[in-house]
């Protein structure tokens, strides 16, 4: 049975968003939802649709960044047979499929200028023209909700986003703050996800110790609610039945941010370059290629620095390349490149003796044996 959709939390931000959702649901006005990746923009869009008069109609979700620009017009507006290569039959577009319902356009800030122009024309008159069609445009009844993790005001300023389209979309604006700005919501969200993941994975709901909850609440959550949900799933599948979750049982990227905050400024300055890179990757969530690869190419760091860094990561994750890539913020599409990089510089987990993969208390403030087991 699917868990009912609802907004989780008790912070003032959540209460304000709930009011905005109710306001948006009472009309067909266009809605622009903004916020960092992972804050729950799609959840808000679904709640607006489910509470609106269109709730019996379809809700079509579109990721504008996930479709090549050459295909996006066809996907949104449809096409007729023979309009381009592989167009073997007529196809209804997503907008037409959402007739009498809602279309949720995520990452709308990634649209090209040409697509922005086509979308603006539809918003102005409610008409769609299939790609390759010579027929008169068809009129559809669709409510538009858009979302972006970018600042459209900044993109308008740099001429990367049309100002007139911005104002057409921005009738009702709902901004969702990042999780680090509403830490009061962490316990409620965690409890919700633990219960949900225990049901999905046929496991028990783990008990969270006060110390572990303090660490989770103080964590910055760069991946926001999505990252918290993933952490909850890991706790459900990895925690031993009947054993409460302690701080040492938390995922390595969360645990790594806990103890370093207690170090003195002098100790920070004396740290080796591998430790500084580790902090930038794991605690600040910076990109691996910018933190490690480019300085290595510029000879600002050495191969030994990189090998030590990887050894730290292996000690925390247990040695899997995929876990190491996740820890170091390597996108899944770059996993093969990441593995090749490790092999080239002889620091691939398969090439690294376990004895060298130690990260002792002086480096991270926790015992390596405990971390590698969690």
N, C-alpha and C positions, 0 to 999 in steps of 0.2 A: 504493500500500500504506500502510495507516494505521500511524503510529508507535506502538509499544507504550507503554502507559500506565505511567509510573513516576515516583517522586519524585526530583527532581534536586537535588543539593547534597551538601555534606560537613560542614556545620556540626553542632554538637551538637544544635541544635533539630531538624534534619532526622532525625538518628539517633533522637532521642526520639520523633518523630512516627511513624517507621517501626515502632518497637516498639509504639506505641499502635494502629496499624493492624492489626498481627498479633494483638494482644490482642483487638481488637474483632471481627476476622474469625473468631475461634474460637467466638464465641457469637452468639446472636440478640438480645443486649441492645440497648436503644436507645442511640443515639449522638448527642451534641450537639457540633457542630463550631463553634468561634468564631474570629473573626479579622476584620481589616479587609477591606474590599472589594478583591478582586483578589489575595488571598494564595494561592488555590488550594483553597478548601474543597470544591468539587465534585470536584476530582482526588482528594482524600483519600476522599470518599464512594465514588467509583467503585473505588478500590483496595480499600476494605473489602469492597464487594460482590463484586469479581472474585476475592478470596481466600477468600470465605466458602463455606459449603455451598450457598448460594443462587445461586452464580454461573451456573448453567444457567437460572435463572429471569429474569424481566424486571427491569430497573432503570428505574423511572419517576421522572423529574426534574420537580419542580414549583417554580416561582418564586411564592411566596405574595404578593410585592409586585407582581407583574406581572398579577394577575387581580383585577378589581374585587370587592369584598367581596360584592356581591349575586350574583355568579356563582361564587364560590369553593366554596360548599357543593355546588352542582350539579356542578362540575368534579371535586371530590374524591370525593363519594359517589354521583354519578350522578343521573338523574332519570327519571321515567316520562312518557310522552306526555300532553300536556295539563296538566302540573303548573304551567306558566307560559307566557306569551306566547313564541312561537317554539319551544316544546318539541313538535315535530312527530312525534317518535318516542322510544322508550325509548333511554337512553344509559348505558353503563357508565361509572362514575367512575374516576378515576386509581387510587384505592386498590384497587378490584376488579381493574383491569388489572394491578396489581402482585402479584396473588395468587401465592404461592409464591416471591416475589422480594423486592425492596427498593423502598421509595419514599423518595426524597430530597427533603425539603421545605426549600428554601432560603428565606432571609429570613423564618423563622417568627416572628420578633419583630414583624413588621408586621401580624399577624393581629388582627382585631377581637375584643372580648370574647366576642361570640356565637360566632365561629368557634373561639376557644380552647375554649369549652365543648363544642362538637361534637367537636373533636379529642380532648379529654380523655376523653369518653365512649367513643370508639373505642379509645383506648389502654387503657382500663380493661377492656373486654370483647371487643375484637377484632371487634365487630359493626358493620355499616354499614346505614343506612336511606336508600334513595334518596329524593330530594326528591319529594314528592307521592305516595309509595307507601303503601298500607295493608297491605302484606304484612309478615310477620314479618321482623325484621332478619336479614340474611345474615352468616354468620361467614366471615372471610377470614384467610389466613395470610400476613401481611406484616411484614417487618422495617422499622422506621422509623429513618431517619437525618435529623436536623434540623440546620440551620445558621443562623447569624445574624451580622451585623457589629455588632450592638448589645450592650450590656451588659444581659442579662436580669435580673441581680441588681438593677440600678438601676431597671429597668422594673417589677420586682416591688415595689420600695420605693415607687414612685410610683403603684402600683395600675394600671399599664398592661398588666401581664402577670400571669396567674394563678400564684400560688406553687405550687399543687398540680400544674399542668401543667409548670412549670419542673422540679420534682423528678422527674416522670414521664419527661421527655425527657433529663434530665441523669444518666443511669446511667453511661455512659462519656463523659468529657469530653476532647475533643482541641482544644487551643488552638494556633493557628498564628500565630507571631510575624510582624510586618511585615518586609518585606525589609530595611529600614534597620537592623534589629536582628540580621540575619544576612548581613552583607555578604560573608562568605566564599563564599556561594552564588552571587553574581552572575556570576563568570566561567563556572562550570559551566552555569548556566541560560542565559547568553548564547550559549555555544557550542551548546547543545542547540537553542535557537530559531533560530540562524543556519542550522544544518544543515537543520532542518525547513522554514524559510521558503525556503531555496534550492531545496529539492525541490518545494515547492508552487508557487513562482514560476518554476521552470525557470531558475534563476540560479546563479551561483557563490557559494561561501561566502567572504565577505570576510575579509581578514586584519585584525585589530585591533591597532593600535600600542600600545606600552606606555603612552604618555601617554594615549591614549583610554581604555584599560582602567582607568587610575588615576582618570580623571574619572568613568567609569561606576560604579566601585566606591564612590566617595565620595558619589555622588548619593543623595538620600534616598528616591527612588522612592515618591512619595505614592500612585501608582496600583498599587504593588507589582508582583507577577509579571506581571500583565496588561499593565501599562505597559511593562515590560521586553520582553515578547513583541512589542508594537507597535513599539518602538524597533528591535528586531532585524529586523522586516519592512521597516521604512523603510531600514535600512542595506543590506539585500539588494537592494532595488529601485532605490536611488539611487546606490550606490557604483559607480564605473567599474571595469570588469573589469581585474584585475591591479594596481589601486592600493590600498594599505593604507588603512584608515580611521584618520584622524588626529582629534585632539580637535576641530578646526575642522569636521569632517564630521558631528559628532554633532547630533541634533535640537536645535532652538533652546531648548526648555525645559530641556534638560540642560546645554547650553553656557552658558545664562544664569546658572546657579547656580554656575559654576566660578570665574570671575574675581572676582565681587563679594565673595567671602569674603576677598579680599586687601586690601580697602579699609580705611582707618583709620576710627576712630570719628568723628574730626573731619570727614572727607570724607562720611561717612554723614549727619551732621547738616546739612551744607550742601547736600545733594542736593535738587533740585526735587521738587514733589509728584508729578509724572508718573513720576519714577524710583521714588519710594516705592511708588506704586500698582503699577508694573510688578513690583517685587520681591515684593509681597504676592501678586500674581496668578501670576506665573511660577515664583517660587522656593518660595513657601509653599503654593501651590495653593488660595488662597482664592477665594471666589465673586465673579464679575464684578459682579453686581447689588449686593452688599454693599460692595465696595471702590470701585466707580466710580459706579454709578447713584444710590445713596442719598446719598452725599456731594454729588453734583452737585445733587440735588433740595434738599438742605439748604444749598446754596451754600457748602459747605466747600471745594470745588474749583471751578475755572472751566472753561468750554468749551475754552479754550486748553490747559488741563492735559490734558483728555480727548483733544484732537486730537494733542497731543504724544505721549501714551501710545500712541494708535493708530498714529502714525507709527513709533514704536519697534517695535511689533508687526509692521507691514507690512514693515519692513526685515529682520526676522528670518524671517518666513514666506514672503516673496515676494509678498504682497498678496492671496492668496485669502481670501475671507470665512470659508469653512469652516475653513481652517487658523488664521485669526486667532481664531475662536470656540474652537477646541480649545486654543490657546495661553492664552486668557483664561478657561478653565474654564467655558465656556457650554454647558449641556446641549443636546443635539441638539433636544429638543422646544422650546427657546427660540431656535432659529436665526433664525426669521423676525422675532421680536421684537428680536433682536440686530441684524439687518440694518437694520430700521426705525429703531432707535436711532442707528446710525451715520449713516444718511441724514438724520435729523432734525437732528443736530448737525454736519452737513456734514463728517464724517470717514470716510465710507465709502471703501474703497479706490478705487472708481471715480471718487470726487470728489477724491481726494488726489493731487496731482502727485508723480511719483516723486522729484523733486528734494528734496521735503520729508521723505521717508521715510528719513532717515539716522539711524543710531545709532552714534556714533563711539566710539573706544576709551575716552574719558573717561567715557562713560555705562555701558558694559558690559564694557570690558576686552578687546574683540575688534574686528577690522576689519569694517565693515559689508559690504564687498564679499564677503568670505569667507563671512559668515553667510548672506547672502541667497542665495548660490549653493548652500548645503548644506541 
